[in-house]
């Protein structure tokens, strides 16, 4: 199955944000400094990130989804030692609700946002992702310890876990130090997966689901134990078939504005190139 890498790169250069064009260059081995410069444009004086860094919440103010996205970018380019990280954790600690962080802050309602981007009670699944990413950072902070305990506590009640809770819980479980405890929890997720290794997204579009590669993109990670080689190969084939004639990939959740849709297409195209490269289908 042929993947047109040149067309994908042209799509990114034609359509993606400056940040994501620099991320593409870093994926190809170029220095990370331009990524960090572009990321700083989304940073606020309170230490958090906003300005639609996460395209579905378009407030200029700092948001938890944007903090996670920023940390993911820093991890991607090996820059979790950057001086942006500690103030971001301070900001997250300041927005702690019960050990975890909220999904969306109330101020986002005053700006364009996806219809699902609304506040929910208590800490959210984003906490798993944030703590999982920070596990690779050389940073000691009281909130990280508190949030880690929040994550373990939530995982003692797996009936609360829907698709995105599973996705970000796996980020956490792939990263935490306690290997045996993590492996046991991961194994308990098996009943949540269908025969393709996917989890449907409740309340999403008709075909929206988190597939094996979305749930476990990295070869050799603990979460790969949930999936068979056949499931992963089928999902890689699906991803390869997903390239559009314009060279890019698209997403299966709701496209609710032209700007949001264009930005997400750039991001998911970059994700597809990264996943296909990590899993041996292409070389970028």
Secondary structure, DSSP 4 states (H G I P E B T S, - for coil): ----HHHHHHHHHHHS-HHHHHHHHHHTT--SHHHHHHHHTTB-TTS-B-TTSSTTB--SS--HHHHHHHHHHHHHTT-TTSTHHHHHHHHHHHTBSSSSB-SS-GGGGGS-B-TT----SS--THHHHHHHHHTTS----HHHHHHHHHHHHHHT-GGG--HHHHHHHHHHHHHSS-HHHHHHHHHTTGGGS-TTS-EE-TTS-TT-EE-HHHH--STT-GGGGGS-HHHHHHHHHHHHHT--TTS----SS---SHHHHHHHHHHHHHHHHHHHHHTTS---
